[in-house]
Each structure stands twice: as structure tokens, then as C-alpha cells.
Amino acid sequence: MQEWLQEDNVRLIGITGAGGYGKSSLAAEVYATAQSFEKQVWANFSQNYLFAVWGRWLLEKLGKETPEKEADLLTAVCNNLGTGRYLLVLDNLETLLKENGEWYDETYRDFLLRWLSNRSESVILVTSREQLKLPLNTLNYCSWLPLKGLSIDDGVALLKKLNIQGADVEIREFVKQADGHPLLINLVASVLHADEEDVVDIKAFRQNIFEILGLHRYEEKASIGKILDASIARLTPKLKQLLFNLSVYRPAFNATAAAKLLPEQEVTQADLRALAKRSLLQEKKKIESGRVFEFQTLILAYLKQHLKQQAVDLTEVHERAIAYYYSEDHVDILEIFHHHCELKQYRQGYNILNSYYKSLSLQGYYTIIIQLCSRLEKEWQLSNQDKNMIFANQYGSVKPFFLPLHPLHPLLASTDKFP
């Protein structure tokens, strides 16, 4: 961030991310440590101010004269920002945007376009849950930082700083599940300290992480669930349905994979990028396969919980995912198995492993084979018909490749007596 502030061609810096990931905190750190600026101004858009109101406030902060005519205000703001080297922070700028990403007051768009068109030593720093829609030829003058959660080590350090202790494995696992979300980590620490104990153990936490209430952006009873709901509510019906359907995927996916889950509508890479610009997906670039996308851990967990609470039937979506993984040049056995298990189709999952065991073992996937067997052991409640099928596979005339299901394997522990 500091390097971007010093680059000659950078006129606008943007920090994007879902609510609570620390955009404003990072901007505040940059603001506090920035050097070589004559003056710095922080504008917090806690509400949707008209440009006419905000522009006059800004000129007063800069110690500049305010024009009498409102029509002259835009020019005055741009000209005065160009008279010196200023740092202007526009915090929570998504407040000024409609659900479709357009501006409530188009004068702000005109301001940014004029700003990017003219050379200046001043820099604008924006924080927003959504990346702004700007002409492509202006992107050379912009630097955007999609903000992710803290690393596991940094999340652990934050918990310790907040006097939360526990076994190293448990603390690290919590940070991983929380996706390093700074606001969530602070909310959990506050809940644990509610009984006024100085130091508490992380294993004492039992609440739903998405329902913990606390202060965020002037809202006294904010929660991670409410923050994410607000972002999802701004999506078009098509993007909202696409987002929920994509939550069945585990690995990263491209536009082709996404389109398979919403066949009744045309799904393009632009749709996925629109979700990424709303900070609901993370965009990654791969040279061979083009752009691919993935979920942040916390957002994916929330989508799954939301769909479960709403009792949404995802059977058809999982079936489409299975069809997609079968249609690939290289059949993805592991993902096909996963989706069958998600549908509680354990017999089909068993048959997949039985059919492809030789291929998996030749590739050295022994650990993965054991993990998949363990999932069947944990989740599959064997019927007599299932037991007979496994017994026939193990001891029938046609020997299967699925050798891990040896009579000593726990999955067969209950099949010692067959009807």
C-alpha cells in the first residue's frame, strides 16, 4: 500500500472485501503512517450524502473557498485537489452505490472519471465491499487490493493478544474456520470475556459464529450473518441463485463449471467476476485454464448454513455437479464421490471407489482412499442389502479392486453375521 502511494501513475487505490475483514482498519494504518502528503482528509460515508453536501465539506477541510453556484462545485473540488499533494480516504464507499452498482448521485462518478483523467500528485484511497465500475482504460491508474482474512499465525496472535488461550491445535483450527476474519475473532473474544474472566479457553465457545452481536460501522447489533445477508441482498436474482448453487463446489471452478449448475440461464465469466467484485468470490488467474474462482472459507460456511436453515433442496444441483465431473476429460472421482455422499447416496459412493480403486492406488492416493473409506464408515448406516452387496464384492467370483474394505476394516465390522 505504501509503495502504491509513491507511484507516479497511481491516482486511485481501492481496498475491497466483505464486511468485517478489516478494510477500514488497514486504510487507517496507511493513513496514520503515510508520509510526504501536505494534508490528509478522511471521509466516512456512514450515509448516502449528496455530492453537493460532501463536496462543500471537503473544500472546507482543505481550507479552500466554496463556489456560490452548485454547478461549479465539481470543478472546484477537482481543481483544488490538484493544487497540492493530498491523501483523500473515501471509507465505506459502497454506501453510495445502488444494488446494480450504479451511483445514487452520478456526480460522484463524474468526479472519479475527471480525477482519473487528470494528472495529480494527490491520491484517493477507497474502501468498499464492491469494486467500482470504471472504464477499462482508467485501470492503469488504479491499484486494487482484495482483502482476505488474517493468516493462521496472525489470527492466533490476535487471539492471544485478546487473552484467549487453549491448545495450539484448537486455536489454529478456530482461526481456520473463522477464515482469519478480524471482526469475528474480536466478537468471539468479547463473548468469552463476557463473564469478566481475564483469560478464557477457546474451547469454551459454543455459539453460532454467524449470530454473535457486536458493534460494527455504528450498528450496535451487527453480526457476520447480517453483514453477509446485506451483501447477498444486493445481488440480482440470477447472481443470487448462481452464488447459492456454486456453494456445492469444493475446489476452484471456472465459467464452464459454473454454467453447469445453472443451465436454464446463460452464465459467463462476467457473472463470476461480478460476484468477485462484490467480495463474495475470490478471483484467481491461471495461465492454462484462464480465470478460476473460489470461496473464502467463512462465506462458504455461511452459505451452507443459510441453505440448510432454509431447507433448500440441492439434490438437482449436486446431480449437475456429478454430471459435470463425469464429463471432464479426466473424470474427477473424488468430487463425484463427495457429491454422492452429500446426497447420502453412499452405495453409489462405494461403487465409485470400488470401480476406480486400482486407478487411485496406482497413483499413490492411499491416504485419500483411507479418508474416503472413513467417511463411509462414519456416515453410512448399512442396511442388510448393503452388507450383502459388500460381502458379494469381497468374496464373489469377480474380485473387485476395492481392497481397503478388507474383512478387518471397520466398515465391515458389523457384517460378520449375514442373513
C-alpha positions, 0 to 999 in steps of 0.5 A, a space after each residue: 500500500 505504501 509503495 502504491 502511494 509513491 507511484 507516479 501513475 497511481 491516482 486511485 487505490 481501492 481496498 475491497 472485501 466483505 464486511 468485517 475483514 478489516 478494510 477500514 482498519 488497514 486504510 487507517 494504518 496507511 493513513 496514520 503512517 503515510 508520509 510526504 502528503 501536505 494534508 490528509 482528509 478522511 471521509 466516512 460515508 456512514 450515509 448516502 450524502 449528496 455530492 453537493 453536501 460532501 463536496 462543500 465539506 471537503 473544500 472546507 477541510 482543505 481550507 479552500 473557498 466554496 463556489 456560490 453556484 452548485 454547478 461549479 462545485 465539481 470543478 472546484 473540488 477537482 481543481 483544488 485537489 490538484 493544487 497540492 499533494 493530498 491523501 483523500 480516504 473515501 471509507 465505506 464507499 459502497 454506501 453510495 452505490 445502488 444494488 446494480 452498482 450504479 451511483 445514487 448521485 452520478 456526480 460522484 462518478 463524474 468526479 472519479 472519471 475527471 480525477 482519473 483523467 487528470 494528472 495529480 500528485 494527490 491520491 484517493 484511497 477507497 474502501 468498499 465491499 464492491 469494486 467500482 465500475 470504471 472504464 477499462 482504460 482508467 485501470 492503469 491508474 488504479 491499484 486494487 487490493 482484495 482483502 482476505 482474512 488474517 493468516 493462521 499465525 496472525 489470527 492466533 496472535 490476535 487471539 492471544 493478544 485478546 487473552 484467549 488461550 487453549 491448545 495450539 491445535 484448537 486455536 489454529 483450527 478456530 482461526 481456520 474456520 473463522 477464515 482469519 476474519 478480524 471482526 469475528 475473532 474480536 466478537 468471539 473474544 468479547 463473548 468469552 470475556 463476557 463473564 469478566 474472566 481475564 483469560 478464557 479457553 477457546 474451547 469454551 465457545 459454543 455459539 453460532 459464529 454467524 449470530 454473535 452481536 457486536 458493534 460494527 460501522 455504528 450498528 450496535 447489533 451487527 453480526 457476520 450473518 447480517 453483514 453477509 445477508 446485506 451483501 447477498 441482498 444486493 445481488 440480482 436474482 440470477 447472481 443470487 441463485 448462481 452464488 447459492 448453487 456454486 456453494 456445492 463446489 469444493 475446489 476452484 471452478 471456472 465459467 464452464 463449471 459454473 454454467 453447469 449448475 445453472 443451465 436454464 440461464 446463460 452464465 459467463 465469466 462476467 457473472 463470476 467476476 461480478 460476484 468477485 467484485 462484490 467480495 463474495 468470490 475470490 478471483 484467481 488467474 491461471 495461465 492454462 485454464 484462464 480465470 478460476 474462482 473460489 470461496 473464502 472459507 467463512 462465506 462458504 460456511 455461511 452459505 451452507 448454513 443459510 441453505 440448510 436453515 432454509 431447507 433448500 433442496 440441492 439434490 438437482 444441483 449436486 446431480 449437475 455437479 456429478 454430471 459435470 465431473 463425469 464429463 471432464 476429460 479426466 473424470 474427477 472421482 473424488 468430487 463425484 464421490 463427495 457429491 454422492 455422499 452429500 446426497 447420502 447416496 453412499 452405495 453409489 459412493 462405494 461403487 465409485 471407489 470400488 470401480 476406480 480403486 486400482 486407478 487411485 492406488 496406482 497413483 499413490 492416493 492411499 491416504 485419500 482412499 483411507 479418508 474416503 473409506 472413513 467417511 463411509 464408515 462414519 456416515 453410512 448406516 448399512 442396511 442388510 442389502 448393503 452388507 450383502 452387496 459388500 460381502 458379494 464384492 469381497 468374496 464373489 467370483 469377480 474380485 473387485 479392486 476395492 481392497 481397503 474394505 478388507 474383512 478387518 476394516 471397520 466398515 465391515 465390522 458389523 457384517 460378520 453375521 449375514 442373513 
